[in-house]
Amino acid sequence: MKTKRSMKLRTCKECKSEIDKGDQYAQRSKRMGQTGMASYDGTVHQWEPYYVKVDICAACAVEVGK
């Protein structure tokens, strides 16, 4: 995974360690559920996955990239 330098204090969402300012980190997309629109007459139901970007430390990014 491509990493970048952190400009603020962050927390890794994989191992729960802190990412200090100036350390390398990566972002990955995690599926958090589904969003959609449904009409009250029951004709239209469109459900799509909902993704959120989360921060992970450089050590976890190496493991995910394997």
Order of alpha helices (4+ residues) and beta strands (2+ residues): beta-beta-beta-beta-beta-alpha
